[in-house]
Amino acid sequence: MVRFRITGGELKPEIEMSSSGTILELKERIYELWNVEVARQTLFFDATELENDRTIESYEFQPFETLGLVVTPLSGDPKFDILVKSSTAEDCIRVRETQKVADLRRKIERRWGILAQKITLLSHSIEMNDDHLLSAYYVNRGSIVEVKVSIESR
């Protein structure tokens, strides 16, 4: 078994794979976990692009390795729907992966009538930074973004 830390975005997931598995199977696992289409993924190890048809053992990885993931942007920068949900509400919001997290926060503010400063957004349980693009958190068609609202006590 080899455990991989996947870097490239703000999320740094770890995935364990059998040495006999292929790089394509690793990409399929990334798709299952983060909904990043296999065709959009390119994996690198020490600046070498990993080939889909090769096995993990053919690269002679150590038991724990870090791989870089590059996600090819969607052609034409299309809009798509994501689900934003809090403990009390949920809503579909149309975004582009090239928009900043701050833009999504402002859309929620307008829709829900909650001040943006009181909203914290999370993707895969990781707090999202306003200055980053949605793509840095692998937000794409069908993604779910969690909304936490801070309420001041009186």
C-alpha positions in Angstrom: 0.0 0.0 0.0 1.1 3.5 -0.8 -0.4 6.6 0.9 -0.4 9.7 -1.3 -0.8 13.3 -0.2 -2.3 15.2 -3.2 -1.3 18.9 -3.5 -2.1 21.6 -6.0 -5.2 23.2 -4.4 -6.1 24.4 -1.0 -7.3 20.9 -0.1 -4.5 18.4 0.7 -6.2 15.0 0.7 -4.5 11.8 1.5 -5.4 8.6 -0.5 -4.2 5.1 0.2 -3.8 2.9 -2.9 -2.6 -0.7 -3.6 0.8 -0.8 -5.2 -0.7 -3.0 -8.0 -3.2 -0.2 -8.8 -2.8 2.1 -11.8 -2.4 5.8 -11.9 -5.8 5.8 -13.7 -7.3 4.1 -10.7 -5.8 6.7 -8.5 -7.4 9.4 -10.6 -10.7 7.6 -10.5 -10.4 7.6 -6.7 -9.8 11.4 -6.7 -13.0 11.7 -8.9 -15.0 9.7 -6.3 -13.8 11.8 -3.4 -13.7 15.3 -4.9 -15.7 15.1 -8.1 -12.8 16.2 -10.3 -13.3 14.5 -13.7 -10.5 12.1 -14.6 -9.9 13.8 -18.0 -9.2 17.1 -16.3 -6.6 15.6 -13.9 -2.8 15.6 -14.4 -0.7 14.1 -11.7 3.0 14.8 -11.2 5.7 13.4 -9.0 9.0 15.3 -8.8 8.1 17.3 -12.0 7.4 14.0 -13.9 3.9 13.6 -15.3 2.4 10.2 -14.3 1.0 8.0 -17.0 -2.5 6.5 -16.6 -1.6 3.0 -17.7 1.4 2.5 -15.4 1.1 0.8 -12.0 1.9 2.6 -8.8 4.6 0.0 -8.1 6.3 0.8 -11.4 7.2 4.3 -10.1 8.9 2.8 -7.0 7.2 5.1 -4.6 8.0 5.1 -0.9 5.2 4.2 1.5 4.2 7.9 1.7 4.6 10.3 -1.2 3.3 13.7 -2.2 1.9 14.1 -5.7 1.0 17.3 -7.5 -2.5 17.6 -9.1 -3.1 20.0 -11.9 -6.8 20.4 -12.9 -7.4 21.6 -16.5 -9.9 24.6 -16.4 -13.2 24.0 -18.0 -13.2 25.3 -21.6 -15.0 28.6 -22.0 -15.2 29.2 -18.2 -18.9 28.1 -18.1 -21.3 28.7 -15.2 -22.6 25.7 -13.3 -24.7 25.1 -10.2 -23.4 24.2 -6.8 -25.3 23.5 -3.6 -24.7 25.7 -0.6 -26.2 24.5 2.6 -26.3 25.5 6.2 -27.9 23.8 9.2 -31.2 25.6 8.4 -31.2 26.3 4.6 -29.9 25.2 1.3 -29.8 26.8 -2.2 -28.4 26.2 -5.7 -26.1 29.0 -6.8 -24.7 29.5 -10.2 -20.9 30.1 -10.3 -17.8 29.8 -12.4 -14.7 28.0 -11.1 -12.7 31.1 -11.8 -14.7 33.2 -9.3 -13.2 34.0 -5.9 -14.7 32.6 -2.7 -15.5 36.2 -1.8 -17.8 36.4 -4.8 -19.7 33.3 -3.6 -20.0 34.8 -0.1 -21.5 38.0 -1.6 -24.0 36.0 -3.6 -25.1 34.1 -0.5 -25.3 37.5 1.4 -27.7 38.8 -1.3 -29.8 35.7 -1.5 -30.1 34.9 2.2 -29.9 38.4 3.6 -27.0 37.6 5.9 -24.0 39.9 6.1 -21.0 38.4 4.3 -18.8 39.0 7.4 -21.0 36.5 9.4 -20.6 33.8 6.7 -17.9 31.1 6.8 -17.7 28.8 3.8 -16.3 25.3 3.9 -15.4 22.8 1.2 -14.8 19.2 2.3 -14.6 20.6 5.9 -11.8 23.0 5.1 -12.5 26.7 5.6 -12.3 28.6 2.3 -10.2 31.8 2.0 -11.9 34.8 0.3 -8.8 35.5 -1.9 -8.7 32.0 -3.5 -10.6 30.9 -6.6 -13.3 28.3 -6.2 -11.2 25.9 -8.3 -8.5 25.9 -5.5 -11.1 23.9 -3.4 -12.1 21.7 -6.4 -15.5 23.3 -6.5 -17.2 22.2 -9.7 -20.6 21.2 -11.1 -22.6 19.5 -8.3 -20.2 20.5 -5.5 -21.6 21.1 -2.0 -20.3 24.1 -0.1 -21.1 24.2 3.6 -22.2 27.6 5.1 -21.6 28.4 8.7 -23.3 31.6 10.0 -22.0 33.2 13.2 -24.7 34.7 15.3 -23.8 37.3 18.0 -25.4 36.8 21.4 -27.2 39.8 22.8 
